Amino acid sequence: MTGRTRVRFAPSPTGPLHMGGVRTALYNYLYAKQRGGDFILRIEDTDSQRFVPGAEEYIIEALAWCGISPDEGVENGKMAETPSEKHPHAPYRQSQRKPLYRKYAEQLIENGFAYYAFDTSEELDSYRKEAEANGETFTYNYQVREKLATSLKFSPKETAARLAVGNHWVIRFKMPVDRIVKMTDLIRGDIEVNSSTLDDKVLWKAADELPTYHLANIVDDHLMEITDVIRGEEWLPSLPLHYMLYEAFGWADSKPSFAHLSLLLKPDGKGKLSKRDGDRLGFPVFPLEWKNSEGEVSSGYREEGYFPEAFVNLLAFLGWNPGTEKEIFTLEELSEAFSLERVVKSGAKFNPDKAKWFNQEYLRMRDTSALANEFAALLNTKGISRPIAYIEQVVELIKERAHFVKDFWELSDYFFTAPDTYDQTVKNKFWKEETPSVLESVAKMLESLEPFTKENIEHSLSPFIKENGWQMGAVMNTLRLAMVGASKGAGVADIMALTGKQETISRIEKLAKS
């Protein structure tokens, strides 16, 4: 080991990356950066049956969008395949490393820590059904391994003969009997498990000549000099096996520290946050949009209008807190503040409203010019073009009320198009017989104003209404109706000044004649 902190994020390319997976990547990244260490991306594609085309590219793109940049494993947006100074352990895709794994699996057999198992899938199914019929559960463990079709039962000659024909055999770990395995988790503390409660896991499969996760991750973590493994709590039951594999290989002294992160929980009820919850409650669970092979599209945080900084910030707080009241952090600030000591053991309940709040806070802090350019692109899709300076002024007036840039149109459409219809409820409430003549009088007064600025409008309009003995609320609400078409929007003087004198008078006269 180098003494330098080295962590890895090792997802399987079985579909889109869940936001819980992004959180795991983020915590690994923050842990490494705080210690001046390395964050490595590795693709664990040893389950050939569940491989999904495009998933690997999705993972890389999602991390890039979040600003979570691997120090090793990715080069120019693709997995590194050739060893280099930056990527000394390439390839980082496990399917390209498969010659390694059989060697290590055979080493375990030679040293008495594993064995060959020749049971077919049909035989295993029959064992399970027989156990169920007796009200029991079939477990492939020390109680049955010497009775079944394994090298522990067969002679070396028969074992060799079976290895020579067919490819349905596997290599299984020989779990010790009645041994207390003592482990330490950086989040959960000390853990003890009796080995007799565990089964003999498959480590390597002849059918595809690939290892299972259990063997591959141990071998790769050792070869890549990983010092700390931070992963989801679904792998906590596998920790005893992984401890014993390190011991079986003679790597116990250099095994990494382990930390298992709690689940992200659904906003309502109990259980793990799933895509179904997002579909049901109307929020994404993936960082980027995903389209499956059937053409079904799942929404992503990026496409929903979230800023990557906001998404990263909200993820950091799902299971961790800095111990202060501060909630808005840059990625660099998170790197300084993060610690596993403040990661909670219990599940973190996801709150969609809090997620929107984070994005709103980042929107408010964002440069107006940048927001205006994003809004200009949205306006362009509607066939609307305005000078960027005009759009910037609109953005300044409305951004405090928006959660996303996509909200800007609904909040400001009246700055770009005159209303075609008027809210009848508002009109009925404030409209009187003399209203048309009042509107005409206001229009004439406004026409004489020079310059036509917000300040001039405010200083002239209220006194004018009072001097004529009109009801302030009725006139102002009617003017808002003329400018917006409804009882919403920015200040009346702001709207008039920005849309301009002629457009203001035109809208007022249009309502007066309606």
N, C-alpha and C positions, 0 to 999 in steps of 0.2 A: 504493500500500500504506500501511496505517495505522501500521505498525511494531509493532502488537500481534499476538501469536501467535494464529493462527486455524487450527484443524485441523478435519477433517470425518471422519465415518464415513458411508460411502455404500454400504449394502448393496442388493442386488437382491431384490425380493419374489418369489423363486422357490421358497419353501418355508420350513421352520423355520430359525431362525438357529443355525448350528453353534457349538459352544463356541469354535472357532477364530475365528469372526467376533466373538464377544463379547470375546475377548482383544484383537483388533484395536481394537475400540471402547474397551476399557479403557486400552490403551496410549496411544491418542489423547487420551483424557480426562485421564490422569495427566500427560501431556506438557503439555497446555494449562494445567491447574490449577497445575502447578509454576511456570509462567511468567506466571501471572495472566492467561491468555488465554481464548479462547472455543472451546468444543467444539460443533460443528454436526452435526445429523443431516440427511442428504439421502437421498431414496429414488431409486435409479437404476433406473427401470422402463422402460427404453428397449427391452428385449427382450420385445416383446409376445407372442411365441410361448411364453415360459417363465413368464409371469406366473401366480401362484397366489393365488386369493382368500384373504384372511385373513392372508397372510404379512406384510403391512405392519403390521397391528395387532399381530401376534405380536412383531415386532421392537421396537416401541414398548413393549409390555408387558414384554418380557424385559429391556430396558435399565432400565426403571423398577424392576423387582424387584431388579436388581443395585445400584441406587443410582447408576447412571451417568446423570446428568441433563443433557440437552443445553441449552446456553445459547441456542441458536437452532434453529428448525426444528419444534419440538413445542410445542403450546399445548393445555392441558387434555386430554392424552392423544391428540391427533390432529395430523397434519401441518399446519403453518401454510400457509394458501393465499393470504392477503391481506397485502401489505406493511404493516408497522407499525414502531414504534420498536424493539421487541424483535426483530422478524423482518423486517429491511429488505430481504432478498433473496427473500422469498416470491414465488411458491410454491416449496417445496423438494422437490416431487415432479416428476421430470423430464418425465413425460408431459404435465404442465400448462405446461411451458416450451417445448414443441416449436416454436412459431413462431420462437424465437430461433435455433435451430440451423441451419436451412436458410440463413438469412442469412449465417452465418459459413462454412458449407460453400461457398456461392456465392462468397464473398469469396476463399476459397482458389483456386477455379477462375480467377477474374478475375486473380489475381496469379501464376498459373502453378504453384501448388503442389498442385493436384488436377485431376481430370478426370472426365467422365461415362463410365460403363461400362454397355453395354446387353446384355451377355451374359445369356441366360436360364439358369435353373438346369439345364435339360436340356443346354445347350451346355457349361456348366462341368463337368457330370458326364462328358460325352463326352471333354473335354480330359483329365480325370483318368484315365479308363479307357485312353485312348490312350497316356498317359505310362506308366502301370503296365504296359501290354503291352510297352513298350520297356525296362522295368526302370528307369524314371525316376519322378520326382515332379513333378507339375505345380505350378508356383508362379506366381502372378499378379504379375509384377514387370517390371523394365525390359526384360527379354529378349522379352516377349510383348505388352506393353501397346499397342504401336503396330501390332501385327498383328491384334489382336482387335477386337471391336465397341466401340470407344471414341471419344471426341471427339478423341483425339490422332490418330486415323486418318481420321475423317470431316471433311468440310468443315463450316463453321459452319451452312450451310443444311441439310445432311443431319442434323447434330446437333440443330438446332432442330425438324426434322420428327419425329425420333425421340422427342424430349422431349414432343412434343404428343400422341403416341399411346402408350397403354400405361403401366404403372407398375412394370415389372420392372427399371428402371434404378436404378443406385446412383451415388454419388460416392465415388471412391477417392483416397487420398493418393498423390501422385506422388513415390515414394521416390527420393532422389538416388542417383546412381551412384558407386560407389567413393569414398565419403566416410567418414572415420574420425569417428565420433561419440564425443566424450569426455564422460563423465558422472561424477557423484559420488553415492554412496549413503551416508547417515549411519551405516549399520551395516556395509556391505561395502566401503566405500572407493571408490577410483577404478576406473572400468570403461570399456573401449573396445570399440566394435563397428563393423565395416565395413558401411555401408548397403547394399552390394550383396548381402548375405546375407539381407536382409529383403524381405518382400513388400509390395505396395501394399494396405494395409488399407482396408476399406470404412468410410466416415465417416458416410454418410447414406443412407437407403433410401426410395425413392419409394413403395414398397408400403404402408408404414404411416406415412410422413412423419415418421419418427423417426430420430434419430442412433444410432450405435453408441456403446458406452462410450468409445471413444477420443476422439471429438469432444466428446461431452457433458461428460465429466469435465474436459477442458481448458477448455472455455468456462465451465463453472460454477465451477471452481476459481478462474479469473481474475476472474469477475464477483463472486464471493463473497469475494474477497481472501484466499484460503487461502495461508498462509505455509509450511506443512509438510504433506506428504502421507505418512502412515504407513499402509501397506497390506500385504497378503500377498505373499509372494514369487512367487505365480503371475503377478503383474503385472510382474515384473522384465524379462521379454523384451520388454514393450511400452514400456519406458522410452526407448529410442532414438527411437521414433516420437513419444512425448510431448514429448521434448526438441525435436524438429524441428517439431512443431506450434506450440510456444511461439515458436519462431524465425520460423516462417512467418507467424504472426499479428502479429509485431513485439512480442511480450511477453517476450522472452528475459530482459530485465533484471529482470522482476518474477516470474519463474517460482518456484514454491515449491521448498524442499528436499525430497528424497525419502528415505524409509527403507522397506526391504522386510523384513518379518518372516518368519522361517523357519516351516516347517510344524509342526503338532502331529502327532506320530507315534504309531502304535499301540503298545500295551504289549508285544506280542510280535512278533517278525519285523520286516520292513521295510515302509515305506509310510505314507501319510497316514492319520490316524485317521478312521474312517468310522462311520456308523451300524451297518453290518454288524459291525464290531468290538465295538461296544457290545452289540448283540444277542447276539453269540457269547459274550462274556465277562461279561455281566450288569451293565452300567453305562450311564448315559445319556450321550449326546453333545450333547443340546440343553438349554438352560437351563430351558425349560418344556415340559410335555407338548404333543404335537402330534398331531392327528388328521387324516389325509389324506382326500381325496375318496372313497376306497374304504372308509373306516371304520377303516383300520389305525391303531392308536395307538402312538406312540413315547414312551417315558418321558422325563421331564424332571427336572433336579436339584431343582427346587422340590417337585415331587410326590413325589420319592424321600425327602424330608425334610431336604435340605441347607439350611442357613442361607445367605441371600444373601451375608453377610460372608465365610463360609467359601469359597463358590464363587468369589468375587472374589479372595480371598487365594490360593487354589490356582492360579487362572488367571494371576495376576501372576508366579508362580514357574515357569510353563511357558515358559521362554525368557529369563528375567531373574533376576538375584539381586542383593541389596543390597551384597554384598561383606562381609557380617558373618554371624554365626551366627543372628541373629534371623530367625524365620520367620513369626511372627504379627504382622500389620499391619492397622490400620484403613485405610479408604480414604483418610483424611486423611494418615496416616503414609506410605502408598504414594505419595501425591502429592508429599510432601517428599523421599522417598528415590529415586524413579524417575529413571532416565537411560537414554538410548539407548545410551550407551557401554557399559553392562553387559548389553545385549541380545545374546544369542549368535547367531552366524551359522548354526550347525547346527540341525537339527530338534530339537524338545523331545519326549522320549518321555513319554507320559502314564502315570501310575501310579495305578490305581484305589484301591489300598490307602492311598496317600498322600492321596488325596482324602478318604477316610473319616477319616484321622487329623486333617486340618484341621477337619472338622466336629466330631469328638470334642473337639478343643481349644476350639472355640467353644461347644460345649454345656457344657463344664465351667466356662467363664467366664460363662455366661448366668445371669441372675438366677433363683433358685429359684422365685420367685413366677410369673415368666413361663413357665417350664417346666411348673409345676404347672397353670397354666391351659390350656396346650396339651395336657397329658396328660389333664386333665379332659374336654376336648372329645373325645379319643379314647375315654375310658371311657364317655362318654355314648352313643357309637355302639354300645357293647356292653350298654347298658341299666344301667350301673353309675353310681351317684351317691354321692359321699362329700363331707364338708366339705372345703373347699379347704385348711384347715390340716392335715388328715390327709394329703391328697395331697402337700402340700409336704414333710412328714416322710418320706414314701415316696421322693419324688424325691431328697432329700438322701442317702438310704441307697444309692441305685442308680445315680445319674447318672455316677459315675466309670467304670462298666463299660459305658456305652452310647455308641454312635456317633450315634444318632438318637433323637428323641423316640419314634418308632414302636417302638424296642427296649424301651421302658419296660414294656410289658405283659408281654412274655416274661420280663423280669427281675423283675417284681413281682406277677404274677397272684395269688400266694399271700397277699398283703396284702388282697385283695379277695374271694377265694373260697377256701373250705377244699378241700384236695385230695380228689378222688373216688377216685383210685387211687394206688398206691405203687410206686416203683421196686423191682421184685422183686430185682434184683441187689443193691441196697443192703440190702434187708430180709434176704435170705439170708445176707449177710455178717455182719450184726450181731445178728440175732435169735437169742435163746436161750430155753430153756424158762422161765426166770425173768423174761424181759423184760416180760410183761404186768404182773406184780406190781411190778416196778421202776417201770414207767410210772405205775401207780396211786399208788405211794408219792411219786413226784416231783409228781404232780398235787396230792396232799393238801398237800405242803409249799408248793407255789406258791400254793395257795388261802389259806394263812395269811399270805402276804406282804402287808405294808402299809407304805408305798405300793407299788403294783406298777410299779416303774420299772426301767429297764435296769440301773441301778447296784445296786439291791437284788437283782435276779435274779442278776447276775454274782457278787455277794458271798455269795449264799446257795447257789446251785446247785452250784458246784464243791466247797465244803466238805461239802455234804450227800452228794454222790456218794462222796467220799473216806471219809467217816465210815462209810458203809455197805459199804465195801470193794468197790464196783463198779468195773468198768473204765471209765475216763473216756471214751475214744474211742468205745466201744460205746454208752454211754448218750447222749452228746451227738449222735452220728450218728443214733441212733434218734429222739431228740427233734426233730432237724432233719427227719427223714422224716415225723414226725407233723405238723409245722407247714407243710412245703413239699410233701411227697410225693416228693421227690427229694433228691439230694446236691448242692444248689446254694443260692444265695441269700445274703442278708445274715447278719449274726451272729445266733445263736439268741436271745440276750437282746434284741437290737434287734427281732426279729420278734415275740417274745412281748410285749414292752412296748407295741409299737405296735398289735398286734391286740387287746390287752386280756386281762385275767385270765380272764373267762368263756370267750372264744373259744379261748384257749390251753388251758385245761383240757378243753374240749369236744374239741379236736383230739387231745390226748394220749389221752383216754379212748377216742376212736373207734379210734385205732390199736391200743390195748391189747386191744380186743375183736375186732379183725379176724382 
